[in-house]
């Protein structure tokens, strides 16, 4: 199935008005339903043999509030990869606290929403469009179990130069 990529621009083509979420000015559900959809996408990881999975790195991203356009002061980082089965895997790290954990999730092929969360936990769930993950700067939503949703910015970090590591 070849379809046009969908770009989610949070606050513009996807926005919350009251308790309703809109995409391209069309209601898509309540805020609770939209967060639940993201949780269902993230938990829909297919059973595959680990040795059969081929991973494509998506990159390392700094997570910043929506007003930040630089990763310079970031303390939250996310490294992600995707498989041809649509599985997302990676690692989240908070350099301020030293906490890190593995994340996993999937892509909903119809809506092109990518959602992931901590391995073996239901919440929080982060989501963005799969096309957004190809951009250097992209919006994302972070859904919490209590119904709160926050808007974040993913800032792609440059790969280190191999010469600078010698």
PyMOL CGO cylinders between C-alpha atoms (Angstrom):
from pymol import cmd
from pymol.cgo import CYLINDER

trace = [
    CYLINDER, 0.00, 0.00, 0.00, 1.55, 3.28, -1.13, 0.3, 1, 1, 1, 1, 1, 1,
    CYLINDER, 1.55, 3.28, -1.13, 0.06, 6.30, 0.53, 0.3, 1, 1, 1, 1, 1, 1,
    CYLINDER, 0.06, 6.30, 0.53, 1.17, 9.86, 1.02, 0.3, 1, 1, 1, 1, 1, 1,
    CYLINDER, 1.17, 9.86, 1.02, 3.15, 10.48, 4.20, 0.3, 1, 1, 1, 1, 1, 1,
    CYLINDER, 3.15, 10.48, 4.20, 1.16, 12.08, 6.99, 0.3, 1, 1, 1, 1, 1, 1,
    CYLINDER, 1.16, 12.08, 6.99, 2.84, 14.86, 8.95, 0.3, 1, 1, 1, 1, 1, 1,
    CYLINDER, 2.84, 14.86, 8.95, 1.44, 15.56, 12.40, 0.3, 1, 1, 1, 1, 1, 1,
    CYLINDER, 1.44, 15.56, 12.40, 1.90, 19.22, 13.30, 0.3, 1, 1, 1, 1, 1, 1,
    CYLINDER, 1.90, 19.22, 13.30, 0.73, 19.37, 16.90, 0.3, 1, 1, 1, 1, 1, 1,
    CYLINDER, 0.73, 19.37, 16.90, -1.19, 22.54, 17.60, 0.3, 1, 1, 1, 1, 1, 1,
    CYLINDER, -1.19, 22.54, 17.60, -1.81, 23.11, 13.88, 0.3, 1, 1, 1, 1, 1, 1,
    CYLINDER, -1.81, 23.11, 13.88, -3.26, 20.18, 11.90, 0.3, 1, 1, 1, 1, 1, 1,
    CYLINDER, -3.26, 20.18, 11.90, -3.75, 18.13, 15.09, 0.3, 1, 1, 1, 1, 1, 1,
    CYLINDER, -3.75, 18.13, 15.09, -5.07, 20.07, 18.04, 0.3, 1, 1, 1, 1, 1, 1,
    CYLINDER, -5.07, 20.07, 18.04, -7.16, 19.84, 21.19, 0.3, 1, 1, 1, 1, 1, 1,
    CYLINDER, -7.16, 19.84, 21.19, -10.22, 22.04, 21.61, 0.3, 1, 1, 1, 1, 1, 1,
    CYLINDER, -10.22, 22.04, 21.61, -11.89, 21.47, 24.93, 0.3, 1, 1, 1, 1, 1, 1,
    CYLINDER, -11.89, 21.47, 24.93, -12.00, 17.70, 25.39, 0.3, 1, 1, 1, 1, 1, 1,
    CYLINDER, -12.00, 17.70, 25.39, -12.05, 16.96, 21.64, 0.3, 1, 1, 1, 1, 1, 1,
    CYLINDER, -12.05, 16.96, 21.64, -9.04, 16.15, 19.45, 0.3, 1, 1, 1, 1, 1, 1,
    CYLINDER, -9.04, 16.15, 19.45, -9.14, 17.38, 15.86, 0.3, 1, 1, 1, 1, 1, 1,
    CYLINDER, -9.14, 17.38, 15.86, -7.07, 16.34, 12.85, 0.3, 1, 1, 1, 1, 1, 1,
    CYLINDER, -7.07, 16.34, 12.85, -7.39, 18.56, 9.77, 0.3, 1, 1, 1, 1, 1, 1,
    CYLINDER, -7.39, 18.56, 9.77, -10.38, 20.24, 11.43, 0.3, 1, 1, 1, 1, 1, 1,
    CYLINDER, -10.38, 20.24, 11.43, -12.24, 16.91, 11.78, 0.3, 1, 1, 1, 1, 1, 1,
    CYLINDER, -12.24, 16.91, 11.78, -12.97, 15.51, 15.25, 0.3, 1, 1, 1, 1, 1, 1,
    CYLINDER, -12.97, 15.51, 15.25, -11.16, 12.22, 15.84, 0.3, 1, 1, 1, 1, 1, 1,
    CYLINDER, -11.16, 12.22, 15.84, -12.30, 11.56, 19.40, 0.3, 1, 1, 1, 1, 1, 1,
    CYLINDER, -12.30, 11.56, 19.40, -12.04, 12.75, 22.95, 0.3, 1, 1, 1, 1, 1, 1,
    CYLINDER, -12.04, 12.75, 22.95, -8.67, 13.45, 24.54, 0.3, 1, 1, 1, 1, 1, 1,
    CYLINDER, -8.67, 13.45, 24.54, -9.06, 10.24, 26.55, 0.3, 1, 1, 1, 1, 1, 1,
    CYLINDER, -9.06, 10.24, 26.55, -9.90, 8.19, 23.43, 0.3, 1, 1, 1, 1, 1, 1,
    CYLINDER, -9.90, 8.19, 23.43, -6.94, 9.66, 21.54, 0.3, 1, 1, 1, 1, 1, 1,
    CYLINDER, -6.94, 9.66, 21.54, -4.52, 8.82, 24.37, 0.3, 1, 1, 1, 1, 1, 1,
    CYLINDER, -4.52, 8.82, 24.37, -6.02, 5.32, 24.63, 0.3, 1, 1, 1, 1, 1, 1,
    CYLINDER, -6.02, 5.32, 24.63, -5.50, 4.83, 20.87, 0.3, 1, 1, 1, 1, 1, 1,
    CYLINDER, -5.50, 4.83, 20.87, -1.82, 5.76, 21.33, 0.3, 1, 1, 1, 1, 1, 1,
    CYLINDER, -1.82, 5.76, 21.33, -1.52, 3.27, 24.19, 0.3, 1, 1, 1, 1, 1, 1,
    CYLINDER, -1.52, 3.27, 24.19, -3.10, 0.54, 22.02, 0.3, 1, 1, 1, 1, 1, 1,
    CYLINDER, -3.10, 0.54, 22.02, -0.71, 1.31, 19.14, 0.3, 1, 1, 1, 1, 1, 1,
    CYLINDER, -0.71, 1.31, 19.14, 2.28, 1.17, 21.48, 0.3, 1, 1, 1, 1, 1, 1,
    CYLINDER, 2.28, 1.17, 21.48, 1.21, -2.14, 23.04, 0.3, 1, 1, 1, 1, 1, 1,
    CYLINDER, 1.21, -2.14, 23.04, 0.46, -3.84, 19.70, 0.3, 1, 1, 1, 1, 1, 1,
    CYLINDER, 0.46, -3.84, 19.70, 4.02, -5.17, 19.28, 0.3, 1, 1, 1, 1, 1, 1,
    CYLINDER, 4.02, -5.17, 19.28, 3.91, -8.33, 17.15, 0.3, 1, 1, 1, 1, 1, 1,
    CYLINDER, 3.91, -8.33, 17.15, 5.57, -11.52, 18.33, 0.3, 1, 1, 1, 1, 1, 1,
    CYLINDER, 5.57, -11.52, 18.33, 8.76, -12.03, 16.31, 0.3, 1, 1, 1, 1, 1, 1,
    CYLINDER, 8.76, -12.03, 16.31, 11.94, -13.98, 16.82, 0.3, 1, 1, 1, 1, 1, 1,
    CYLINDER, 11.94, -13.98, 16.82, 14.61, -11.46, 17.90, 0.3, 1, 1, 1, 1, 1, 1,
    CYLINDER, 14.61, -11.46, 17.90, 17.20, -12.99, 15.58, 0.3, 1, 1, 1, 1, 1, 1,
    CYLINDER, 17.20, -12.99, 15.58, 14.85, -12.41, 12.61, 0.3, 1, 1, 1, 1, 1, 1,
    CYLINDER, 14.85, -12.41, 12.61, 14.40, -8.68, 13.20, 0.3, 1, 1, 1, 1, 1, 1,
    CYLINDER, 14.40, -8.68, 13.20, 16.37, -6.25, 11.05, 0.3, 1, 1, 1, 1, 1, 1,
    CYLINDER, 16.37, -6.25, 11.05, 16.65, -2.81, 12.63, 0.3, 1, 1, 1, 1, 1, 1,
    CYLINDER, 16.65, -2.81, 12.63, 16.93, 0.53, 10.88, 0.3, 1, 1, 1, 1, 1, 1,
    CYLINDER, 16.93, 0.53, 10.88, 18.20, 3.27, 13.20, 0.3, 1, 1, 1, 1, 1, 1,
    CYLINDER, 18.20, 3.27, 13.20, 15.95, 6.33, 13.31, 0.3, 1, 1, 1, 1, 1, 1,
    CYLINDER, 15.95, 6.33, 13.31, 18.47, 8.33, 15.31, 0.3, 1, 1, 1, 1, 1, 1,
    CYLINDER, 18.47, 8.33, 15.31, 19.04, 9.91, 18.67, 0.3, 1, 1, 1, 1, 1, 1,
    CYLINDER, 19.04, 9.91, 18.67, 16.73, 12.72, 19.70, 0.3, 1, 1, 1, 1, 1, 1,
    CYLINDER, 16.73, 12.72, 19.70, 16.87, 15.26, 22.48, 0.3, 1, 1, 1, 1, 1, 1,
    CYLINDER, 16.87, 15.26, 22.48, 13.46, 15.90, 24.03, 0.3, 1, 1, 1, 1, 1, 1,
    CYLINDER, 13.46, 15.90, 24.03, 12.67, 19.52, 24.70, 0.3, 1, 1, 1, 1, 1, 1,
    CYLINDER, 12.67, 19.52, 24.70, 9.67, 21.61, 25.60, 0.3, 1, 1, 1, 1, 1, 1,
    CYLINDER, 9.67, 21.61, 25.60, 7.89, 23.15, 22.63, 0.3, 1, 1, 1, 1, 1, 1,
    CYLINDER, 7.89, 23.15, 22.63, 9.66, 26.52, 23.02, 0.3, 1, 1, 1, 1, 1, 1,
    CYLINDER, 9.66, 26.52, 23.02, 13.16, 25.03, 22.74, 0.3, 1, 1, 1, 1, 1, 1,
    CYLINDER, 13.16, 25.03, 22.74, 14.86, 24.81, 19.36, 0.3, 1, 1, 1, 1, 1, 1,
    CYLINDER, 14.86, 24.81, 19.36, 18.28, 23.70, 20.60, 0.3, 1, 1, 1, 1, 1, 1,
    CYLINDER, 18.28, 23.70, 20.60, 19.39, 20.46, 22.20, 0.3, 1, 1, 1, 1, 1, 1,
    CYLINDER, 19.39, 20.46, 22.20, 22.18, 22.25, 24.06, 0.3, 1, 1, 1, 1, 1, 1,
    CYLINDER, 22.18, 22.25, 24.06, 20.55, 22.17, 27.51, 0.3, 1, 1, 1, 1, 1, 1,
    CYLINDER, 20.55, 22.17, 27.51, 18.59, 18.94, 27.04, 0.3, 1, 1, 1, 1, 1, 1,
    CYLINDER, 18.59, 18.94, 27.04, 18.69, 16.25, 29.71, 0.3, 1, 1, 1, 1, 1, 1,
    CYLINDER, 18.69, 16.25, 29.71, 16.17, 13.86, 28.11, 0.3, 1, 1, 1, 1, 1, 1,
    CYLINDER, 16.17, 13.86, 28.11, 17.28, 11.70, 25.19, 0.3, 1, 1, 1, 1, 1, 1,
    CYLINDER, 17.28, 11.70, 25.19, 15.65, 9.03, 23.08, 0.3, 1, 1, 1, 1, 1, 1,
    CYLINDER, 15.65, 9.03, 23.08, 17.40, 6.60, 20.74, 0.3, 1, 1, 1, 1, 1, 1,
    CYLINDER, 17.40, 6.60, 20.74, 15.02, 4.82, 18.35, 0.3, 1, 1, 1, 1, 1, 1,
    CYLINDER, 15.02, 4.82, 18.35, 15.12, 2.14, 15.68, 0.3, 1, 1, 1, 1, 1, 1,
    CYLINDER, 15.12, 2.14, 15.68, 12.37, 0.58, 13.56, 0.3, 1, 1, 1, 1, 1, 1,
    CYLINDER, 12.37, 0.58, 13.56, 11.93, -2.86, 11.99, 0.3, 1, 1, 1, 1, 1, 1,
    CYLINDER, 11.93, -2.86, 11.99, 10.23, -3.74, 8.71, 0.3, 1, 1, 1, 1, 1, 1,
    CYLINDER, 10.23, -3.74, 8.71, 7.42, -5.22, 10.83, 0.3, 1, 1, 1, 1, 1, 1,
    CYLINDER, 7.42, -5.22, 10.83, 6.77, -1.71, 12.19, 0.3, 1, 1, 1, 1, 1, 1,
    CYLINDER, 6.77, -1.71, 12.19, 8.24, -2.41, 15.62, 0.3, 1, 1, 1, 1, 1, 1,
    CYLINDER, 8.24, -2.41, 15.62, 9.84, 0.56, 17.35, 0.3, 1, 1, 1, 1, 1, 1,
    CYLINDER, 9.84, 0.56, 17.35, 12.52, -0.07, 19.97, 0.3, 1, 1, 1, 1, 1, 1,
    CYLINDER, 12.52, -0.07, 19.97, 15.04, 2.06, 21.74, 0.3, 1, 1, 1, 1, 1, 1,
    CYLINDER, 15.04, 2.06, 21.74, 16.30, 3.61, 24.93, 0.3, 1, 1, 1, 1, 1, 1,
    CYLINDER, 16.30, 3.61, 24.93, 15.19, 6.63, 26.93, 0.3, 1, 1, 1, 1, 1, 1,
    CYLINDER, 15.19, 6.63, 26.93, 17.77, 8.39, 29.14, 0.3, 1, 1, 1, 1, 1, 1,
    CYLINDER, 17.77, 8.39, 29.14, 17.47, 11.21, 31.66, 0.3, 1, 1, 1, 1, 1, 1,
    CYLINDER, 17.47, 11.21, 31.66, 21.01, 12.52, 32.15, 0.3, 1, 1, 1, 1, 1, 1,
    CYLINDER, 21.01, 12.52, 32.15, 19.92, 14.73, 35.07, 0.3, 1, 1, 1, 1, 1, 1,
    CYLINDER, 19.92, 14.73, 35.07, 18.77, 11.76, 37.17, 0.3, 1, 1, 1, 1, 1, 1,
    CYLINDER, 18.77, 11.76, 37.17, 20.80, 8.96, 35.58, 0.3, 1, 1, 1, 1, 1, 1,
    CYLINDER, 20.80, 8.96, 35.58, 17.60, 7.02, 34.85, 0.3, 1, 1, 1, 1, 1, 1,
    CYLINDER, 17.60, 7.02, 34.85, 17.34, 5.03, 31.65, 0.3, 1, 1, 1, 1, 1, 1,
    CYLINDER, 17.34, 5.03, 31.65, 15.01, 2.36, 30.35, 0.3, 1, 1, 1, 1, 1, 1,
    CYLINDER, 15.01, 2.36, 30.35, 14.10, 0.51, 27.18, 0.3, 1, 1, 1, 1, 1, 1,
    CYLINDER, 14.10, 0.51, 27.18, 11.10, 1.58, 25.13, 0.3, 1, 1, 1, 1, 1, 1,
    CYLINDER, 11.10, 1.58, 25.13, 9.05, -0.30, 22.57, 0.3, 1, 1, 1, 1, 1, 1,
    CYLINDER, 9.05, -0.30, 22.57, 6.01, 0.26, 20.42, 0.3, 1, 1, 1, 1, 1, 1,
    CYLINDER, 6.01, 0.26, 20.42, 4.68, 0.10, 16.90, 0.3, 1, 1, 1, 1, 1, 1,
    CYLINDER, 4.68, 0.10, 16.90, 3.25, 2.03, 14.00, 0.3, 1, 1, 1, 1, 1, 1,
    CYLINDER, 3.25, 2.03, 14.00, -0.38, 2.14, 13.01, 0.3, 1, 1, 1, 1, 1, 1,
    CYLINDER, -0.38, 2.14, 13.01, -0.02, 1.82, 9.23, 0.3, 1, 1, 1, 1, 1, 1,
    CYLINDER, -0.02, 1.82, 9.23, -3.37, 3.46, 8.44, 0.3, 1, 1, 1, 1, 1, 1,
    CYLINDER, -3.37, 3.46, 8.44, -2.95, 6.61, 10.52, 0.3, 1, 1, 1, 1, 1, 1,
    CYLINDER, -2.95, 6.61, 10.52, 0.88, 6.47, 10.37, 0.3, 1, 1, 1, 1, 1, 1,
    CYLINDER, 0.88, 6.47, 10.37, 0.98, 7.19, 14.11, 0.3, 1, 1, 1, 1, 1, 1,
    CYLINDER, 0.98, 7.19, 14.11, 4.09, 5.86, 15.84, 0.3, 1, 1, 1, 1, 1, 1,
    CYLINDER, 4.09, 5.86, 15.84, 3.69, 5.26, 19.58, 0.3, 1, 1, 1, 1, 1, 1,
    CYLINDER, 3.69, 5.26, 19.58, 6.01, 3.79, 22.19, 0.3, 1, 1, 1, 1, 1, 1,
    CYLINDER, 6.01, 3.79, 22.19, 6.46, 3.56, 25.92, 0.3, 1, 1, 1, 1, 1, 1,
    CYLINDER, 6.46, 3.56, 25.92, 8.54, 1.84, 28.60, 0.3, 1, 1, 1, 1, 1, 1,
    CYLINDER, 8.54, 1.84, 28.60, 8.92, -1.92, 28.17, 0.3, 1, 1, 1, 1, 1, 1,
    CYLINDER, 8.92, -1.92, 28.17, 6.47, -3.80, 30.44, 0.3, 1, 1, 1, 1, 1, 1,
    CYLINDER, 6.47, -3.80, 30.44, 4.56, -0.62, 31.43, 0.3, 1, 1, 1, 1, 1, 1,
    CYLINDER, 4.56, -0.62, 31.43, 1.34, 0.82, 30.04, 0.3, 1, 1, 1, 1, 1, 1,
    CYLINDER, 1.34, 0.82, 30.04, 2.16, 4.51, 30.56, 0.3, 1, 1, 1, 1, 1, 1,
    CYLINDER, 2.16, 4.51, 30.56, 3.48, 7.08, 29.73, 0.3, 1, 1, 1, 1, 1, 1,
    CYLINDER, 3.48, 7.08, 29.73, 3.15, 6.80, 25.96, 0.3, 1, 1, 1, 1, 1, 1,
    CYLINDER, 3.15, 6.80, 25.96, 4.92, 9.07, 23.48, 0.3, 1, 1, 1, 1, 1, 1,
    CYLINDER, 4.92, 9.07, 23.48, 3.61, 9.42, 19.95, 0.3, 1, 1, 1, 1, 1, 1,
    CYLINDER, 3.61, 9.42, 19.95, 4.36, 11.20, 16.72, 0.3, 1, 1, 1, 1, 1, 1,
    CYLINDER, 4.36, 11.20, 16.72, 3.89, 10.46, 13.04, 0.3, 1, 1, 1, 1, 1, 1,
    CYLINDER, 3.89, 10.46, 13.04, 6.33, 8.05, 11.43, 0.3, 1, 1, 1, 1, 1, 1,
    CYLINDER, 6.33, 8.05, 11.43, 7.09, 10.73, 8.85, 0.3, 1, 1, 1, 1, 1, 1,
    CYLINDER, 7.09, 10.73, 8.85, 7.87, 13.17, 11.69, 0.3, 1, 1, 1, 1, 1, 1,
    CYLINDER, 7.87, 13.17, 11.69, 10.67, 10.81, 12.79, 0.3, 1, 1, 1, 1, 1, 1,
    CYLINDER, 10.67, 10.81, 12.79, 12.46, 11.46, 9.47, 0.3, 1, 1, 1, 1, 1, 1,
    CYLINDER, 12.46, 11.46, 9.47, 12.65, 15.19, 10.26, 0.3, 1, 1, 1, 1, 1, 1,
    CYLINDER, 12.65, 15.19, 10.26, 15.37, 16.96, 12.26, 0.3, 1, 1, 1, 1, 1, 1,
    CYLINDER, 15.37, 16.96, 12.26, 12.80, 18.78, 14.39, 0.3, 1, 1, 1, 1, 1, 1,
    CYLINDER, 12.80, 18.78, 14.39, 9.38, 17.30, 15.04, 0.3, 1, 1, 1, 1, 1, 1,
    CYLINDER, 9.38, 17.30, 15.04, 6.56, 17.57, 17.50, 0.3, 1, 1, 1, 1, 1, 1,
    CYLINDER, 6.56, 17.57, 17.50, 5.43, 14.72, 19.72, 0.3, 1, 1, 1, 1, 1, 1,
    CYLINDER, 5.43, 14.72, 19.72, 2.79, 14.10, 22.36, 0.3, 1, 1, 1, 1, 1, 1,
    CYLINDER, 2.79, 14.10, 22.36, 3.38, 12.47, 25.72, 0.3, 1, 1, 1, 1, 1, 1,
    CYLINDER, 3.38, 12.47, 25.72, 0.28, 10.85, 27.23, 0.3, 1, 1, 1, 1, 1, 1,
    CYLINDER, 0.28, 10.85, 27.23, 0.05, 10.02, 30.92, 0.3, 1, 1, 1, 1, 1, 1,
    CYLINDER, 0.05, 10.02, 30.92, -2.26, 7.54, 32.67, 0.3, 1, 1, 1, 1, 1, 1,
    CYLINDER, -2.26, 7.54, 32.67, -4.05, 10.34, 34.56, 0.3, 1, 1, 1, 1, 1, 1,
    CYLINDER, -4.05, 10.34, 34.56, -5.26, 11.81, 31.26, 0.3, 1, 1, 1, 1, 1, 1,
    CYLINDER, -5.26, 11.81, 31.26, -2.69, 14.59, 31.00, 0.3, 1, 1, 1, 1, 1, 1,
    CYLINDER, -2.69, 14.59, 31.00, -1.08, 15.10, 27.59, 0.3, 1, 1, 1, 1, 1, 1,
    CYLINDER, -1.08, 15.10, 27.59, 2.02, 17.22, 27.04, 0.3, 1, 1, 1, 1, 1, 1,
    CYLINDER, 2.02, 17.22, 27.04, 3.47, 18.51, 23.79, 0.3, 1, 1, 1, 1, 1, 1,
    CYLINDER, 3.47, 18.51, 23.79, 7.21, 17.98, 23.30, 0.3, 1, 1, 1, 1, 1, 1,
    CYLINDER, 7.21, 17.98, 23.30, 9.75, 18.60, 20.55, 0.3, 1, 1, 1, 1, 1, 1,
    CYLINDER, 9.75, 18.60, 20.55, 12.09, 15.91, 19.22, 0.3, 1, 1, 1, 1, 1, 1,
    CYLINDER, 12.09, 15.91, 19.22, 15.43, 17.38, 18.13, 0.3, 1, 1, 1, 1, 1, 1,
    CYLINDER, 15.43, 17.38, 18.13, 17.58, 14.99, 16.07, 0.3, 1, 1, 1, 1, 1, 1,
    CYLINDER, 17.58, 14.99, 16.07, 21.19, 14.93, 17.22, 0.3, 1, 1, 1, 1, 1, 1,
    CYLINDER, 21.19, 14.93, 17.22, 23.97, 14.81, 14.66, 0.3, 1, 1, 1, 1, 1, 1,
    CYLINDER, 23.97, 14.81, 14.66, 25.87, 11.57, 14.47, 0.3, 1, 1, 1, 1, 1, 1,
    CYLINDER, 25.87, 11.57, 14.47, 29.33, 11.98, 15.97, 0.3, 1, 1, 1, 1, 1, 1,
    CYLINDER, 29.33, 11.98, 15.97, 32.15, 12.32, 13.47, 0.3, 1, 1, 1, 1, 1, 1,
    CYLINDER, 32.15, 12.32, 13.47, 34.23, 9.15, 13.42, 0.3, 1, 1, 1, 1, 1, 1,
    CYLINDER, 34.23, 9.15, 13.42, 37.38, 11.33, 13.17, 0.3, 1, 1, 1, 1, 1, 1,
    CYLINDER, 37.38, 11.33, 13.17, 36.57, 13.18, 16.40, 0.3, 1, 1, 1, 1, 1, 1,
    CYLINDER, 36.57, 13.18, 16.40, 36.50, 9.95, 18.40, 0.3, 1, 1, 1, 1, 1, 1,
    CYLINDER, 36.50, 9.95, 18.40, 40.14, 9.08, 17.76, 0.3, 1, 1, 1, 1, 1, 1,
]
cmd.load_cgo(trace, "trace")
